[in-house]
């Protein structure tokens, strides 16, 4: 079995390369690692589409205790195709 792929953690996470069935687990892991690294302001890019990825991401954010706030990014940062997140 191959090793998992290591993805560098930054304040922007683009989900376009993540298979839909893995989004929930990947976002949970990303939030945990971002918090561990001391990042406070994040942008998760999920795309516009029909809103399925957006709802999955926001479902994770809603039940993550370290999330202080989340909402649509401004138009220049992706609009409703990205979610801004503030961690405690």
PyMOL commands that place a pseudoatom at each C-alpha (Angstrom):
pseudoatom trace, name=CA, resn=UNK, resi=1, chain=A, elem=C, hetatm=0, pos=[0.000, 0.000, 0.000]
pseudoatom trace, name=CA, resn=UNK, resi=2, chain=A, elem=C, hetatm=0, pos=[1.285, 3.481, -0.827]
pseudoatom trace, name=CA, resn=UNK, resi=3, chain=A, elem=C, hetatm=0, pos=[1.808, 6.245, 1.701]
pseudoatom trace, name=CA, resn=UNK, resi=4, chain=A, elem=C, hetatm=0, pos=[-0.793, 9.022, 1.940]
pseudoatom trace, name=CA, resn=UNK, resi=5, chain=A, elem=C, hetatm=0, pos=[0.004, 12.134, -0.052]
pseudoatom trace, name=CA, resn=UNK, resi=6, chain=A, elem=C, hetatm=0, pos=[1.241, 14.985, 2.139]
pseudoatom trace, name=CA, resn=UNK, resi=7, chain=A, elem=C, hetatm=0, pos=[-0.292, 18.341, 1.266]
pseudoatom trace, name=CA, resn=UNK, resi=8, chain=A, elem=C, hetatm=0, pos=[1.365, 21.520, 2.559]
pseudoatom trace, name=CA, resn=UNK, resi=9, chain=A, elem=C, hetatm=0, pos=[-0.995, 23.373, 4.900]
pseudoatom trace, name=CA, resn=UNK, resi=10, chain=A, elem=C, hetatm=0, pos=[-1.580, 27.051, 4.191]
pseudoatom trace, name=CA, resn=UNK, resi=11, chain=A, elem=C, hetatm=0, pos=[-4.391, 29.512, 4.808]
pseudoatom trace, name=CA, resn=UNK, resi=12, chain=A, elem=C, hetatm=0, pos=[-6.029, 28.619, 1.458]
pseudoatom trace, name=CA, resn=UNK, resi=13, chain=A, elem=C, hetatm=0, pos=[-7.315, 25.127, 0.693]
pseudoatom trace, name=CA, resn=UNK, resi=14, chain=A, elem=C, hetatm=0, pos=[-8.685, 24.368, -2.777]
pseudoatom trace, name=CA, resn=UNK, resi=15, chain=A, elem=C, hetatm=0, pos=[-10.971, 21.321, -2.783]
pseudoatom trace, name=CA, resn=UNK, resi=16, chain=A, elem=C, hetatm=0, pos=[-11.150, 20.973, -6.570]
pseudoatom trace, name=CA, resn=UNK, resi=17, chain=A, elem=C, hetatm=0, pos=[-8.679, 18.058, -6.521]
pseudoatom trace, name=CA, resn=UNK, resi=18, chain=A, elem=C, hetatm=0, pos=[-10.391, 16.225, -3.636]
pseudoatom trace, name=CA, resn=UNK, resi=19, chain=A, elem=C, hetatm=0, pos=[-12.860, 13.469, -4.600]
pseudoatom trace, name=CA, resn=UNK, resi=20, chain=A, elem=C, hetatm=0, pos=[-16.368, 14.418, -3.356]
pseudoatom trace, name=CA, resn=UNK, resi=21, chain=A, elem=C, hetatm=0, pos=[-16.644, 11.358, -1.112]
pseudoatom trace, name=CA, resn=UNK, resi=22, chain=A, elem=C, hetatm=0, pos=[-13.485, 12.454, 0.748]
pseudoatom trace, name=CA, resn=UNK, resi=23, chain=A, elem=C, hetatm=0, pos=[-14.317, 16.149, 1.253]
pseudoatom trace, name=CA, resn=UNK, resi=24, chain=A, elem=C, hetatm=0, pos=[-15.752, 15.779, 4.769]
pseudoatom trace, name=CA, resn=UNK, resi=25, chain=A, elem=C, hetatm=0, pos=[-12.767, 13.854, 6.163]
pseudoatom trace, name=CA, resn=UNK, resi=26, chain=A, elem=C, hetatm=0, pos=[-10.220, 16.011, 4.342]
pseudoatom trace, name=CA, resn=UNK, resi=27, chain=A, elem=C, hetatm=0, pos=[-11.748, 19.275, 5.579]
pseudoatom trace, name=CA, resn=UNK, resi=28, chain=A, elem=C, hetatm=0, pos=[-11.857, 17.915, 9.148]
pseudoatom trace, name=CA, resn=UNK, resi=29, chain=A, elem=C, hetatm=0, pos=[-8.161, 16.980, 8.918]
pseudoatom trace, name=CA, resn=UNK, resi=30, chain=A, elem=C, hetatm=0, pos=[-7.295, 20.349, 7.336]
pseudoatom trace, name=CA, resn=UNK, resi=31, chain=A, elem=C, hetatm=0, pos=[-9.015, 22.305, 10.124]
pseudoatom trace, name=CA, resn=UNK, resi=32, chain=A, elem=C, hetatm=0, pos=[-7.242, 20.260, 12.782]
pseudoatom trace, name=CA, resn=UNK, resi=33, chain=A, elem=C, hetatm=0, pos=[-3.833, 20.768, 11.191]
pseudoatom trace, name=CA, resn=UNK, resi=34, chain=A, elem=C, hetatm=0, pos=[-4.426, 24.470, 10.451]
pseudoatom trace, name=CA, resn=UNK, resi=35, chain=A, elem=C, hetatm=0, pos=[-5.324, 24.985, 14.105]
pseudoatom trace, name=CA, resn=UNK, resi=36, chain=A, elem=C, hetatm=0, pos=[-2.266, 23.047, 15.238]
pseudoatom trace, name=CA, resn=UNK, resi=37, chain=A, elem=C, hetatm=0, pos=[-0.098, 25.318, 13.074]
pseudoatom trace, name=CA, resn=UNK, resi=38, chain=A, elem=C, hetatm=0, pos=[-1.678, 28.429, 14.600]
pseudoatom trace, name=CA, resn=UNK, resi=39, chain=A, elem=C, hetatm=0, pos=[-3.502, 29.609, 11.471]
pseudoatom trace, name=CA, resn=UNK, resi=40, chain=A, elem=C, hetatm=0, pos=[-6.539, 31.745, 12.324]
pseudoatom trace, name=CA, resn=UNK, resi=41, chain=A, elem=C, hetatm=0, pos=[-7.930, 33.074, 9.013]
pseudoatom trace, name=CA, resn=UNK, resi=42, chain=A, elem=C, hetatm=0, pos=[-8.605, 30.477, 6.313]
pseudoatom trace, name=CA, resn=UNK, resi=43, chain=A, elem=C, hetatm=0, pos=[-10.217, 30.331, 2.881]
pseudoatom trace, name=CA, resn=UNK, resi=44, chain=A, elem=C, hetatm=0, pos=[-11.664, 27.029, 1.673]
pseudoatom trace, name=CA, resn=UNK, resi=45, chain=A, elem=C, hetatm=0, pos=[-12.348, 27.008, -2.082]
pseudoatom trace, name=CA, resn=UNK, resi=46, chain=A, elem=C, hetatm=0, pos=[-15.155, 24.570, -2.886]
pseudoatom trace, name=CA, resn=UNK, resi=47, chain=A, elem=C, hetatm=0, pos=[-16.403, 25.977, -6.188]
pseudoatom trace, name=CA, resn=UNK, resi=48, chain=A, elem=C, hetatm=0, pos=[-19.809, 27.276, -7.143]
pseudoatom trace, name=CA, resn=UNK, resi=49, chain=A, elem=C, hetatm=0, pos=[-21.499, 24.324, -8.849]
pseudoatom trace, name=CA, resn=UNK, resi=50, chain=A, elem=C, hetatm=0, pos=[-24.869, 23.387, -7.379]
pseudoatom trace, name=CA, resn=UNK, resi=51, chain=A, elem=C, hetatm=0, pos=[-23.701, 23.901, -3.781]
pseudoatom trace, name=CA, resn=UNK, resi=52, chain=A, elem=C, hetatm=0, pos=[-23.135, 20.319, -2.622]
pseudoatom trace, name=CA, resn=UNK, resi=53, chain=A, elem=C, hetatm=0, pos=[-19.465, 20.825, -1.692]
pseudoatom trace, name=CA, resn=UNK, resi=54, chain=A, elem=C, hetatm=0, pos=[-20.309, 24.151, -0.044]
pseudoatom trace, name=CA, resn=UNK, resi=55, chain=A, elem=C, hetatm=0, pos=[-22.932, 22.495, 2.156]
pseudoatom trace, name=CA, resn=UNK, resi=56, chain=A, elem=C, hetatm=0, pos=[-20.572, 19.645, 3.049]
pseudoatom trace, name=CA, resn=UNK, resi=57, chain=A, elem=C, hetatm=0, pos=[-17.837, 22.122, 4.027]
pseudoatom trace, name=CA, resn=UNK, resi=58, chain=A, elem=C, hetatm=0, pos=[-20.221, 24.263, 6.048]
pseudoatom trace, name=CA, resn=UNK, resi=59, chain=A, elem=C, hetatm=0, pos=[-21.653, 21.215, 7.799]
pseudoatom trace, name=CA, resn=UNK, resi=60, chain=A, elem=C, hetatm=0, pos=[-18.138, 20.364, 9.009]
pseudoatom trace, name=CA, resn=UNK, resi=61, chain=A, elem=C, hetatm=0, pos=[-17.506, 23.985, 10.034]
pseudoatom trace, name=CA, resn=UNK, resi=62, chain=A, elem=C, hetatm=0, pos=[-20.784, 24.193, 11.964]
pseudoatom trace, name=CA, resn=UNK, resi=63, chain=A, elem=C, hetatm=0, pos=[-19.847, 21.281, 14.202]
pseudoatom trace, name=CA, resn=UNK, resi=64, chain=A, elem=C, hetatm=0, pos=[-16.143, 22.062, 14.659]
pseudoatom trace, name=CA, resn=UNK, resi=65, chain=A, elem=C, hetatm=0, pos=[-15.579, 23.647, 18.100]
pseudoatom trace, name=CA, resn=UNK, resi=66, chain=A, elem=C, hetatm=0, pos=[-12.452, 25.550, 17.002]
pseudoatom trace, name=CA, resn=UNK, resi=67, chain=A, elem=C, hetatm=0, pos=[-14.387, 27.483, 14.323]
pseudoatom trace, name=CA, resn=UNK, resi=68, chain=A, elem=C, hetatm=0, pos=[-15.371, 30.958, 15.552]
pseudoatom trace, name=CA, resn=UNK, resi=69, chain=A, elem=C, hetatm=0, pos=[-16.995, 32.173, 12.302]
pseudoatom trace, name=CA, resn=UNK, resi=70, chain=A, elem=C, hetatm=0, pos=[-17.489, 31.285, 8.636]
pseudoatom trace, name=CA, resn=UNK, resi=71, chain=A, elem=C, hetatm=0, pos=[-19.184, 32.870, 5.656]
pseudoatom trace, name=CA, resn=UNK, resi=72, chain=A, elem=C, hetatm=0, pos=[-18.999, 33.621, 1.933]
pseudoatom trace, name=CA, resn=UNK, resi=73, chain=A, elem=C, hetatm=0, pos=[-15.757, 35.072, 0.637]
pseudoatom trace, name=CA, resn=UNK, resi=74, chain=A, elem=C, hetatm=0, pos=[-15.904, 38.508, -0.974]
pseudoatom trace, name=CA, resn=UNK, resi=75, chain=A, elem=C, hetatm=0, pos=[-16.290, 38.510, -4.770]
pseudoatom trace, name=CA, resn=UNK, resi=76, chain=A, elem=C, hetatm=0, pos=[-12.561, 39.076, -5.355]
pseudoatom trace, name=CA, resn=UNK, resi=77, chain=A, elem=C, hetatm=0, pos=[-11.728, 36.005, -3.228]
pseudoatom trace, name=CA, resn=UNK, resi=78, chain=A, elem=C, hetatm=0, pos=[-14.198, 33.586, -4.817]
pseudoatom trace, name=CA, resn=UNK, resi=79, chain=A, elem=C, hetatm=0, pos=[-17.602, 34.838, -3.678]
pseudoatom trace, name=CA, resn=UNK, resi=80, chain=A, elem=C, hetatm=0, pos=[-19.973, 32.008, -2.837]
pseudoatom trace, name=CA, resn=UNK, resi=81, chain=A, elem=C, hetatm=0, pos=[-17.475, 29.567, -4.394]
pseudoatom trace, name=CA, resn=UNK, resi=82, chain=A, elem=C, hetatm=0, pos=[-15.255, 29.930, -1.331]
pseudoatom trace, name=CA, resn=UNK, resi=83, chain=A, elem=C, hetatm=0, pos=[-15.831, 30.087, 2.406]
pseudoatom trace, name=CA, resn=UNK, resi=84, chain=A, elem=C, hetatm=0, pos=[-13.825, 32.239, 4.772]
pseudoatom trace, name=CA, resn=UNK, resi=85, chain=A, elem=C, hetatm=0, pos=[-13.175, 30.713, 8.182]
pseudoatom trace, name=CA, resn=UNK, resi=86, chain=A, elem=C, hetatm=0, pos=[-11.942, 32.201, 11.450]
pseudoatom trace, name=CA, resn=UNK, resi=87, chain=A, elem=C, hetatm=0, pos=[-10.504, 29.772, 13.992]
pseudoatom trace, name=CA, resn=UNK, resi=88, chain=A, elem=C, hetatm=0, pos=[-10.396, 30.420, 17.741]
for i in range(1, 88): cmd.bond("trace and resi %d" % i, "trace and resi %d" % (i + 1))
show_as sticks, trace
zoom trace
